[in-house]
Amino acid sequence: MCRIIDDIRMGRKPMRRRAATRRGGFIGVISDTHGLLRPEALVALDGAELIVHAGDVGSQAVLDELGRLAPVVAVRGNNDRGAWADALPETTAITIAGARVYVIHEVKRLRIDSANEGLAAVVFGHSHRPGVERREGVLFLNPGSAGPRRFSLPVTVARLYLRSGAVDAEIVPLDLAP
């Protein structure tokens, strides 16, 4: 199931028009919280025009808390279960400032040709491994995991920037208290 959400008008507070195309705004990207929304993640995402959660949310409470910062677009991860999770799509495509961004939890389940579909970016999670990579002109962004630490992987979120038709991203390591 794929929904196109144009300009992110979802019935909640509308996306502020300065968007991530002007004046340094950004889209906050988070994944694999597994029910744990760290205060450090909230700090890193504060000021986002929109927050994208790439699945394995863990609970509706995580989405509600993120929604206090900015409108939220989320997809269901392989560990998301229950009535609240059933309401989340498996994938979604959003248009932000003219750029199409596709969101899916597991990139290996991507069944479209991202370049031919005219996507600017593909956002995904699942592996808990943060990464930014370009493939055939499309930005692939995994924000890593902001939830419970897995193995020796870092705890991270990401910021997605859309400026003058260009798409870029940065991984933001969370400064966790010892």
HUBELRA-V851385 format. One record per backbone hydrogen bond with DSSP energy under -1.0 kcal/mol. CO is the residue of the C=O (numbers start at 1). NH is the residue of the N-H. If there is no record, write none. Layout:
# HUBELRA-V851385
co->CO nh->NH
co->CO nh->NH
This chain:
# HUBELRA-V851385
co->1 nh->91
co->3 nh->93
co->5 nh->95
co->16 nh->19
co->18 nh->22
co->20 nh->162
co->22 nh->25
co->26 nh->49
co->27 nh->160
co->28 nh->52
co->29 nh->158
co->30 nh->54
co->31 nh->146
co->32 nh->147
co->33 nh->36
co->38 nh->42
co->39 nh->43
co->40 nh->44
co->41 nh->45
co->42 nh->46
co->45 nh->48
co->50 nh->28
co->51 nh->73
co->52 nh->30
co->53 nh->75
co->55 nh->32
co->56 nh->34
co->57 nh->35
co->59 nh->63
co->60 nh->64
co->61 nh->65
co->62 nh->66
co->63 nh->67
co->65 nh->68
co->66 nh->69
co->66 nh->70
co->71 nh->51
co->73 nh->53
co->77 nh->80
co->82 nh->86
co->85 nh->88
co->89 nh->76
co->92 nh->103
co->93 nh->5
co->94 nh->101
co->95 nh->7
co->96 nh->99
co->99 nh->96
co->100 nh->120
co->100 nh->121
co->101 nh->94
co->102 nh->123
co->103 nh->92
co->105 nh->125
co->106 nh->109
co->107 nh->110
co->112 nh->114
co->113 nh->117
co->114 nh->119
co->115 nh->118
co->120 nh->139
co->121 nh->102
co->122 nh->141
co->123 nh->104
co->125 nh->127
co->131 nh->142
co->133 nh->140
co->135 nh->138
co->138 nh->135
co->139 nh->122
co->140 nh->133
co->141 nh->124
co->142 nh->131
co->145 nh->156
co->150 nh->153
co->155 nh->174
co->157 nh->172
co->158 nh->29
co->159 nh->170
co->160 nh->27
co->161 nh->168
co->163 nh->166
co->166 nh->163
co->168 nh->161
co->170 nh->159
co->172 nh->157
co->174 nh->176
